């Protein structure tokens, strides 16, 4: 299963999260680091959810860029 992951650069490094799974947020010094860590976070969270629910949450988010004229 594939989940959308958002990676953002900020003043302290990078943050990654997935809008489809609550509680999956990681911060770190590089984009590579947070990408690696968010995979582990998603895996752990899905394992936790599996104990409560027989099926993992279905991916609902998708990327979309919009043009904005200023």
C-alpha positions as CSV (number, residue, x, y, z in Angstrom):
1,X,0.0,0.0,0.0
2,X,1.2,3.5,-0.8
3,X,0.6,6.5,1.4
4,X,1.2,10.2,0.5
5,X,4.0,11.6,2.6
6,X,4.6,15.4,2.8
7,X,8.2,16.5,3.4
8,X,8.7,20.1,4.3
9,X,11.9,22.1,4.9
10,X,11.8,24.4,8.0
11,X,14.2,26.5,10.1
12,X,15.4,23.4,12.0
13,X,15.7,20.9,9.2
14,X,12.9,18.8,7.8
15,X,9.5,17.5,8.8
16,X,7.6,14.6,7.3
17,X,4.1,13.4,7.9
18,X,1.3,11.5,6.2
19,X,-2.2,13.0,6.2
20,X,-3.8,9.5,6.1
21,X,-2.4,8.1,9.3
22,X,-2.7,10.1,12.6
23,X,0.4,10.2,14.7
24,X,3.0,9.7,11.9
25,X,5.2,12.8,12.1
26,X,9.0,12.9,12.2
27,X,11.6,15.7,12.2
28,X,15.2,15.6,11.3
29,X,18.3,17.2,9.8
30,X,17.8,16.1,6.2
31,X,15.1,15.1,3.7
32,X,16.7,11.6,3.4
33,X,16.6,11.2,7.1
34,X,12.9,12.0,7.5
35,X,12.0,9.9,4.5
36,X,13.7,6.9,6.1
37,X,12.1,7.6,9.5
38,X,8.6,8.2,8.2
39,X,8.6,4.8,6.6
40,X,9.5,3.3,10.0
41,X,6.9,5.4,11.7
42,X,4.1,4.4,9.2
43,X,5.1,0.7,9.6
44,X,5.0,0.9,13.5
45,X,1.7,2.8,13.4
46,X,0.0,0.3,11.0
47,X,1.2,-2.5,13.3
48,X,-0.5,-0.7,16.3
49,X,-3.6,-0.1,14.3
50,X,-3.8,-3.7,13.1
51,X,-4.2,-4.8,16.7
52,X,-7.3,-2.6,17.0
53,X,-8.7,-2.9,13.5
54,X,-8.4,-5.8,11.1
55,X,-7.7,-3.5,8.1
56,X,-5.2,-0.6,7.8
57,X,-6.6,2.8,6.9
58,X,-7.0,3.2,3.1
59,X,-4.9,6.0,1.5
60,X,-7.2,8.9,0.8
61,X,-4.8,11.8,0.0
62,X,-3.2,12.6,-3.3
63,X,-0.9,15.3,-4.6
64,X,-2.2,18.2,-6.6
65,X,-0.5,21.4,-7.5
66,X,-2.6,24.4,-8.3
67,X,-1.7,27.6,-10.2
68,X,-2.1,30.8,-8.3
69,X,-1.8,34.2,-10.0
70,X,-0.6,37.1,-7.9
